Amino acid sequence: MTAQATEQPTTPTEPTDEVDELRRYTPEEVAARGWLPFTARMIREKCYARKLQHHGDGGRITLTADDIRAYNAATARQVPAPRRKSA
């Protein structure tokens, strides 16, 4: 095996190059790396229900880094600005 084949992929938030952006991950890989707070089965169920953006490659569910980032951005909670005390 070459060194390139044994490299661990970076997190979806920190791609190292364009190839990392094009890589597709299985629900098992996403769950194992903890990129989404769900099990592989829950990821698949959310994809079937169309609640999670994904790709159906030949009947297999795969997710790109953009899909994972889109879900995380959509479910992020904004911290409200502190209120000013009125005089």
N, CA, C and O of each residue as an XYZ file, in Angstrom:
348
protein
N       0.840     -1.186      0.000
C       0.000      0.000      0.000
C       0.879      1.241      0.000
O       1.956      1.268      0.596
N       0.399      2.245     -0.672
C       1.143      3.493     -0.694
C       0.762      4.340      0.503
O      -0.253      4.102      1.157
N       1.585      5.324      0.776
C       1.288      6.216      1.893
C      -0.003      6.973      1.643
O      -0.750      7.259      2.579
N      -0.267      7.299      0.386
C      -1.474      8.044      0.062
C      -2.724      7.215      0.358
O      -3.723      7.761      0.826
N      -2.689      5.941      0.101
C      -3.848      5.092      0.316
C      -4.121      4.853      1.799
O      -5.262      4.574      2.167
N      -3.116      4.953      2.655
C      -3.302      4.678      4.078
C      -3.533      5.939      4.886
O      -3.742      5.852      6.096
N      -3.504      7.128      4.253
C      -3.741      8.368      4.975
C      -5.160      8.422      5.497
O      -6.094      7.965      4.839
N      -5.316      8.982      6.679
C      -6.641      9.189      7.226
C      -7.216     10.465      6.623
O      -6.498     11.460      6.531
N      -8.479     10.478      6.209
C      -9.055     11.704      5.671
C      -9.193     12.758      6.755
O      -9.348     12.432      7.932
N      -9.139     14.005      6.361
C      -9.308     15.086      7.322
C     -10.779     15.216      7.672
O     -11.633     14.574      7.061
N     -11.062     16.041      8.649
C     -12.457     16.261      9.014
C     -13.134     17.066      7.916
O     -12.450     17.778      7.181
N     -14.441     16.982      7.780
C     -15.113     17.747      6.745
C     -14.946     19.254      6.921
O     -15.102     20.008      5.960
N     -14.636     19.698      8.124
C     -14.489     21.138      8.333
C     -13.123     21.639      7.891
O     -12.938     22.845      7.727
N     -12.169     20.749      7.697
C     -10.822     21.154      7.309
C     -10.310     20.310      6.141
O      -9.439     19.461      6.331
N     -10.842     20.533      4.926
C     -10.352     19.754      3.784
C      -8.922     20.148      3.447
O      -8.558     21.319      3.556
N      -8.110     19.180      3.040
C      -6.720     19.486      2.714
C      -6.549     19.854      1.256
O      -5.630     20.602      0.921
N      -7.408     19.352      0.373
C      -7.292     19.676     -1.039
C      -8.631     19.418     -1.728
O      -9.614     19.056     -1.083
N      -8.652     19.608     -3.033
C      -9.894     19.427     -3.781
C     -10.380     17.984     -3.765
O     -11.585     17.739     -3.825
N      -9.464     17.031     -3.686
C      -9.857     15.616     -3.673
C     -10.652     15.307     -2.409
O     -11.610     14.535     -2.451
N     -10.259     15.904     -1.288
C     -10.985     15.704     -0.036
C     -12.423     16.216     -0.147
O     -13.334     15.640      0.447
N     -12.626     17.284     -0.898
C     -13.971     17.826     -1.084
C     -14.850     16.889     -1.893
O     -16.069     16.890     -1.720
N     -14.258     16.088     -2.777
C     -15.029     15.214     -3.652
C     -15.307     13.843     -3.051
O     -16.129     13.094     -3.577
N     -14.627     13.504     -1.950
C     -14.773     12.183     -1.358
C     -16.165     12.019     -0.784
O     -16.732     12.957     -0.224
N     -16.712     10.826     -0.927
C     -18.028     10.519     -0.371
C     -17.875      9.498      0.743
O     -17.122      8.531      0.626
N     -18.601      9.733      1.818
C     -18.504      8.899      3.009
C     -19.785      8.095      3.190
O     -20.875      8.567      2.869
N     -19.645      6.890      3.702
C     -20.804      6.065      4.027
C     -21.360      6.516      5.378
O     -20.650      7.166      6.147
N     -22.604      6.186      5.677
C     -23.144      6.526      6.997
C     -22.303      5.941      8.144
O     -22.187      6.550      9.207
N     -21.725      4.768      7.918
C     -20.891      4.145      8.948
C     -19.642      4.984      9.218
O     -19.251      5.161     10.372
N     -19.010      5.504      8.152
C     -17.814      6.341      8.325
C     -18.148      7.645      9.050
O     -17.402      8.087      9.924
N     -19.262      8.247      8.685
C     -19.667      9.508      9.314
C     -19.951      9.294     10.794
O     -19.529     10.093     11.630
N     -20.658      8.228     11.121
C     -20.986      7.936     12.518
C     -19.729      7.591     13.319
O     -19.586      8.025     14.463
N     -18.826      6.819     12.730
C     -17.605      6.422     13.439
C     -16.707      7.618     13.742
O     -16.044      7.652     14.779
N     -16.684      8.593     12.844
C     -15.843      9.777     13.053
C     -16.532     10.830     13.906
O     -15.898     11.802     14.318
N     -17.818     10.653     14.177
C     -18.540     11.577     15.043
C     -18.865     12.908     14.389
O     -19.033     13.908     15.087
N     -18.956     12.946     13.064
C     -19.239     14.195     12.369
C     -20.701     14.587     12.488
O     -21.037     15.763     12.349
N     -21.564     13.635     12.740
C     -22.974     13.905     13.015
C     -23.334     13.149     14.290
O     -22.788     12.077     14.551
N     -24.247     13.698     15.084
C     -24.566     13.068     16.376
C     -25.575     11.933     16.266
O     -26.499     11.838     17.074
N     -25.399     11.074     15.268
C     -26.330      9.974     15.052
C     -25.570      8.687     14.787
O     -24.393      8.711     14.428
N     -26.250      7.567     14.966
C     -25.685      6.279     14.574
C     -25.838      6.137     13.057
O     -26.561      6.912     12.430
N     -25.168      5.162     12.477
C     -25.248      4.933     11.041
C     -26.693      4.639     10.625
O     -27.147      5.092      9.575
N     -27.394      3.894     11.441
C     -28.794      3.571     11.127
C     -29.663      4.822     11.124
O     -30.508      4.984     10.244
N     -29.464      5.713     12.102
C     -30.240      6.944     12.161
C     -29.919      7.855     10.972
O     -30.804      8.535     10.452
N     -28.656      7.868     10.546
C     -28.275      8.663      9.375
C     -29.018      8.149      8.146
O     -29.574      8.934      7.378
N     -29.028      6.823      7.962
C     -29.744      6.238      6.829
C     -31.235      6.567      6.878
O     -31.828      6.914      5.856
N     -31.843      6.460      8.063
C     -33.271      6.742      8.204
C     -33.579      8.201      7.887
O     -34.591      8.492      7.251
N     -32.718      9.123      8.322
C     -32.908     10.542      8.008
C     -32.773     10.789      6.508
O     -33.478     11.628      5.948
N     -31.875     10.066      5.866
C     -31.724     10.194      4.416
C     -32.962      9.673      3.691
O     -33.439     10.301      2.745
N     -33.483      8.529      4.132
C     -34.690      7.975      3.514
C     -35.868      8.942      3.665
O     -36.691      9.071      2.758
N     -35.944      9.616      4.807
C     -37.027     10.561      5.081
C     -36.744     11.930      4.453
O     -37.551     12.849      4.590
N     -35.623     12.070      3.775
C     -35.205     13.316      3.115
C     -35.026     14.466      4.097
O     -35.296     15.621      3.768
N     -34.568     14.144      5.308
C     -34.267     15.163      6.302
C     -32.774     15.484      6.335
O     -32.343     16.419      7.010
N     -32.002     14.705      5.604
C     -30.551     14.884      5.553
C     -30.121     14.807      4.091
O     -30.401     13.831      3.394
N     -29.438     15.855      3.645
C     -28.966     15.889      2.262
C     -27.958     14.770      2.040
O     -27.063     14.566      2.860
N     -28.099     14.040      0.929
C     -27.217     12.914      0.654
C     -27.217     12.614     -0.831
O     -27.893     13.284     -1.612
N     -26.457     11.607     -1.214
C     -26.397     11.162     -2.602
C     -26.751      9.681     -2.631
O     -26.327      8.918     -1.764
N     -27.526      9.280     -3.626
C     -27.906      7.880     -3.770
C     -27.101      7.263     -4.902
O     -27.605      7.118     -6.015
N     -25.873      6.904     -4.631
C     -24.985      6.342     -5.646
C     -25.301      4.877     -5.864
O     -24.897      4.022     -5.074
N     -26.013      4.590     -6.922
C     -26.339      3.208     -7.232
C     -27.128      2.530     -6.138
O     -26.954      1.335     -5.896
N     -27.995      3.274     -5.470
C     -28.796      2.701     -4.399
C     -28.118      2.736     -3.041
O     -28.715      2.331     -2.043
N     -26.873      3.216     -2.986
C     -26.159      3.327     -1.713
C     -26.177      4.772     -1.244
O     -26.020      5.685     -2.055
N     -26.362      4.990      0.026
C     -26.362      6.340      0.576
C     -24.923      6.750      0.850
O     -24.173      6.038      1.518
N     -24.553      7.906      0.324
C     -23.245      8.480      0.621
C     -23.419      9.960      0.929
O     -24.378     10.593      0.488
N     -22.479     10.498      1.692
C     -22.527     11.906      2.064
C     -21.181     12.550      1.752
O     -20.127     11.940      1.935
N     -21.235     13.788      1.279
C     -20.008     14.548      1.050
C     -19.783     15.463      2.250
O     -20.639     15.586      3.126
N     -18.622     16.099      2.268
C     -18.325     17.053      3.333
C     -19.328     18.204      3.299
O     -19.721     18.715      4.348
N     -19.742     18.612      2.108
C     -20.737     19.688      1.992
C     -22.076     19.275      2.593
O     -22.744     20.094      3.225
N     -22.475     18.031      2.409
C     -23.728     17.542      2.989
C     -23.673     17.618      4.514
O     -24.636     18.035      5.158
N     -22.556     17.219      5.073
C     -22.384     17.218      6.532
C     -22.369     18.646      7.052
O     -23.010     18.951      8.057
N     -21.628     19.533      6.361
C     -21.579     20.937      6.762
C     -22.949     21.591      6.665
O     -23.319     22.377      7.537
N     -23.708     21.279      5.617
C     -25.042     21.861      5.438
C     -25.961     21.469      6.591
O     -26.709     22.306      7.095
N     -25.914     20.213      7.012
C     -26.757     19.777      8.130
C     -26.339     20.474      9.421
O     -27.184     20.932     10.190
N     -25.029     20.551      9.653
C     -24.546     21.202     10.871
C     -24.911     22.683     10.888
O     -25.260     23.215     11.941
N     -24.837     23.350      9.752
C     -25.198     24.771      9.683
C     -26.697     24.967      9.887
O     -27.116     25.917     10.548
N     -27.497     24.079      9.326
C     -28.949     24.207      9.442
C     -29.437     23.978     10.860
O     -30.460     24.536     11.257
N     -28.735     23.180     11.621
C     -29.188     22.866     12.982
C     -28.445     23.654     14.056
O     -28.692     23.463     15.247
N     -27.541     24.534     13.645
C     -26.775     25.327     14.620
C     -27.682     26.357     15.280
O     -28.558     26.937     14.638
N     -27.466     26.567     16.532
C     -28.228     27.588     17.258
C     -27.362     28.832     17.397
O     -26.182     28.756     17.740
N     -27.967     29.965     17.124
C     -27.266     31.230     17.246
C     -27.331     31.693     18.699
O     -28.376     31.610     19.343
N     -26.218     32.174     19.196
C     -26.172     32.710     20.552
C     -26.667     34.146     20.485
O     -26.103     34.957     19.751
N     -27.706     34.474     21.235
C     -28.226     35.838     21.165
C     -27.240     36.833     21.779
O     -26.494     36.505     22.703
N     -27.257     38.035     21.251
C     -26.398     39.092     21.787
C     -26.897     39.462     23.182
O     -28.098     39.405     23.446
N     -25.987     39.837     24.069
C     -26.438     40.229     25.401
C     -27.327     41.472     25.341
O     -27.088     42.381     24.547
N     -28.329     41.495     26.171
C     -29.250     42.623     26.185
C     -28.617     43.795     26.922
O     -27.927     43.639     27.930
N     -28.882     44.957     26.381
C     -28.398     46.166     27.055
C     -29.427     46.598     28.091
O     -30.635     46.496     27.876
N     -28.936     47.064     29.174
C     -29.844     47.559     30.204
C     -30.278     48.966     29.813
O     -29.447     49.810     29.480
N     -31.576     49.210     29.856
C     -32.059     50.550     29.525
C     -31.829     51.483     30.711
O     -31.893     51.083     31.874
N     -31.563     52.719     30.375
C     -31.247     53.700     31.413
C     -32.480     54.296     32.046
O     -32.371     55.138     32.937
